[in-house]
Amino acid sequence: MKTSEIIVIGGGAAGLTAGIFAAEKSKSVTILERARQPGRKILMSGGTRCNVLPVRATLDDYFTDSSRNRLKNIFKSWSVQQCHSWFEQSLGLEMACEEESNKWFPVSNSAREVRDRLVAAFEKAGGQLHCNASVESIHHDGDAWICTTADQQTYRSPKLIIATGGLSIPTTGTDGTGHSIIQRLGHSLHPTFPALTPLKGKHPGTEPLPGVSMQVSLSVRSKSNGKHLFTSNRKGFVFTHQGYSGPAVLDISHFITKNSAIKDNDVEIRVNWLDRDADWWMEQFQGKHSVKPLLRKYLPKRLTDNLLEEASIGDKKTAELNKKEKQHLLNLLTNYPLPCKGHLGYSKAEVTGGGVPLDEINPATMESKILPGLYLCGEILDVFGRIGGFNFYWAWVSGRLAGQSTTDN
Ligand SMILES: Cc1cc2nc3c(=O)[nH]c(=O)nc-3n(C[C@H](O)[C@H](O)[C@H](O)COP(=O)(O)OP(=O)(O)OC[C@H]3O[C@@H](n4cnc5c(N)ncnc54)[C@H](O)[C@@H]3O)c2cc1C
């Protein structure tokens, strides 16, 4: 049996950060990572550029069914600015801000550099990284935690950090083993669902539109009472072979995935194809324009043609549209009901919604309230953020707090 003062299960973003902060104060910290190499999601993040952080973050950028007050307290422990300085000054990662999207990327545009600098910092602080170590069970023997791996190796430590991530992209190593283990130990789970995942559904008109992209505004509303629930912060939208993707779609996808997970199909998505309101379109309709060229000035040609096909407007002039036709066209342009019929699930989801409730941990330390000496951080907890570096920020903040707390007496 191998012993360590602190064991971290999972060498992803949260686990590596927890390991670094724990190893700064403890002589023996071991990370057990089931994959052949750590941080595989970091490597694939941001189109392999890794969007390390947002420029700023507020609680509204995050979703949880747990207490938002707890979430606020965890974030208060490390601001985006402090986290940014840590990356630049302690890890030596130079970052550049992408102004139009308010995101920080490494100057090298290399996700590998981010991952490698985290691993180097952990090893420099004296930490031991064991890859190909898939933890299958954990128990407590009265004094310490005993972790058993798939190849029957055992590891013993008084303090244990669980950073096994969520369920998204299972081929990277996150298949939910961590969730089963933590449940067997006595924790509960808020229902999990894929988040930031592409949606499935029909395209407007009869000709499919894969590859057609535009800047839109998406809003989510309740089907039963019409109540407005959410408007996407991001605008990018693209038609795919199976439906729809792009930052705007990913950002609202959890309304669909969560509702299908709880078998409540009460939400619908409305699209404003140009993010302009009906009054603006009415101004463009003034005068004697042919509808098709007018719309093609602002919208992709193929989308224009399909929308006009749906509206059965053909080659009419704006002045020839009667009141009903005008209203129908305005609705198609600004309030189009997206016929969404499902989603691509965990195989394409960037993150997992749901997880261990924050109410079951101490937000000042990330220690379990049910299992003293056991800490949780990262995506295994019931928190996810919108697209834009918010998910890594959660991993870095919660990982640091868990790592530091294991060495506080
Ligand atoms: C394609 C893609 C792009 C993304 N891009 C961005 C981005 O640009 N910016 C952003 O903020 N977020 C991005 N994300 C989200 C971000 O990657 C996650 O939020 C983050 O990785 C979560 O960190 P984590 O450490 O909690 O989990 P993970 O990074 O998933 O790490 C968990 C680790 O635990 C290991 N593990 C699991 N079970 C066991 C076990 N039983 N024993 C041992 N080890 C185990 C896994 O192998 C894995 O290495 C992206 C995600 C994806 C999939």
The ligand as a MOL file (V3000), in Angstrom:
LIG
                    3D

  0  0  0     0  0            999 V3000
M  V30 BEGIN CTAB
M  V30 COUNTS 53 58 0 0 0
M  V30 BEGIN ATOM
M  V30 1 C -14.4190 20.2760 -25.9960 0
M  V30 2 C -14.3860 21.0800 -24.7200 0
M  V30 3 C -13.9310 22.3880 -24.7550 0
M  V30 4 C -13.9500 23.1610 -23.5940 0
M  V30 5 N -13.4470 24.4300 -23.6450 0
M  V30 6 C -13.4600 25.1890 -22.5230 0
M  V30 7 C -12.8670 26.4900 -22.5240 0
M  V30 8 O -12.2470 26.9220 -23.5130 0
M  V30 9 N -12.9800 27.2330 -21.3920 0
M  V30 10 C -13.6200 26.7660 -20.2500 0
M  V30 11 O -13.7040 27.4990 -19.2590 0
M  V30 12 N -14.1070 25.5070 -20.2010 0
M  V30 13 C -14.0210 24.7120 -21.2970 0
M  V30 14 N -14.4980 23.4320 -21.2340 0
M  V30 15 C -15.0080 22.9180 -19.9400 0
M  V30 16 C -13.8190 22.4780 -19.0400 0
M  V30 17 O -12.9900 21.5990 -19.7920 0
M  V30 18 C -14.3270 21.7930 -17.7760 0
M  V30 19 O -15.1900 22.6700 -17.1140 0
M  V30 20 C -13.1700 21.4280 -16.8430 0
M  V30 21 O -12.2540 20.5910 -17.5160 0
M  V30 22 C -13.6600 20.7300 -15.5840 0
M  V30 23 O -12.5420 20.4400 -14.7940 0
M  V30 24 P -12.5360 19.2070 -13.7770 0
M  V30 25 O -11.1450 19.0910 -13.2990 0
M  V30 26 O -13.6250 19.3520 -12.7980 0
M  V30 27 O -12.9060 17.9510 -14.6790 0
M  V30 28 P -12.0470 17.2810 -15.8370 0
M  V30 29 O -11.1930 18.2800 -16.5180 0
M  V30 30 O -13.0170 16.5310 -16.6530 0
M  V30 31 O -11.0580 16.3020 -15.0750 0
M  V30 32 C -11.4870 15.1610 -14.3750 0
M  V30 33 C -10.3520 14.1580 -14.4070 0
M  V30 34 O -10.6580 13.0910 -13.5170 0
M  V30 35 C -10.2230 11.8770 -14.1180 0
M  V30 36 N -11.0030 10.7920 -13.5010 0
M  V30 37 C -12.3380 10.5950 -13.5900 0
M  V30 38 N -12.6860 9.5180 -12.8800 0
M  V30 39 C -11.5440 9.0240 -12.3350 0
M  V30 40 C -11.2670 7.9120 -11.4960 0
M  V30 41 N -12.2300 7.1060 -11.0740 0
M  V30 42 N -9.9710 7.6890 -11.1100 0
M  V30 43 C -8.9800 8.5260 -11.5400 0
M  V30 44 N -9.2000 9.5880 -12.3350 0
M  V30 45 C -10.4660 9.8420 -12.7310 0
M  V30 46 C -10.5060 12.0750 -15.6020 0
M  V30 47 O -9.7560 11.2080 -16.4050 0
M  V30 48 C -10.1470 13.5430 -15.7840 0
M  V30 49 O -8.7770 13.6930 -16.1440 0
M  V30 50 C -14.4580 22.6130 -22.3730 0
M  V30 51 C -14.8900 21.2990 -22.3430 0
M  V30 52 C -14.8550 20.5270 -23.4990 0
M  V30 53 C -15.3000 19.0890 -23.4210 0
M  V30 END ATOM
M  V30 BEGIN BOND
M  V30 1 1 1 2
M  V30 2 1 2 3
M  V30 3 2 2 52
M  V30 4 2 3 4
M  V30 5 1 4 5
M  V30 6 1 4 50
M  V30 7 2 5 6
M  V30 8 1 6 7
M  V30 9 1 6 13
M  V30 10 2 7 8
M  V30 11 1 7 9
M  V30 12 1 9 10
M  V30 13 2 10 11
M  V30 14 1 10 12
M  V30 15 2 12 13
M  V30 16 1 13 14
M  V30 17 1 14 15
M  V30 18 1 14 50
M  V30 19 1 15 16
M  V30 20 1 16 17
M  V30 21 1 16 18
M  V30 22 1 18 19
M  V30 23 1 18 20
M  V30 24 1 20 21
M  V30 25 1 20 22
M  V30 26 1 22 23
M  V30 27 1 23 24
M  V30 28 2 24 25
M  V30 29 1 24 26
M  V30 30 1 24 27
M  V30 31 1 27 28
M  V30 32 2 28 29
M  V30 33 1 28 30
M  V30 34 1 28 31
M  V30 35 1 31 32
M  V30 36 1 32 33
M  V30 37 1 33 34
M  V30 38 1 33 48
M  V30 39 1 34 35
M  V30 40 1 35 36
M  V30 41 1 35 46
M  V30 42 1 36 37
M  V30 43 1 36 45
M  V30 44 2 37 38
M  V30 45 1 38 39
M  V30 46 1 39 40
M  V30 47 2 39 45
M  V30 48 1 40 41
M  V30 49 2 40 42
M  V30 50 1 42 43
M  V30 51 2 43 44
M  V30 52 1 44 45
M  V30 53 1 46 47
M  V30 54 1 46 48
M  V30 55 1 48 49
M  V30 56 2 50 51
M  V30 57 1 51 52
M  V30 58 1 52 53
M  V30 END BOND
M  V30 END CTAB
M  END
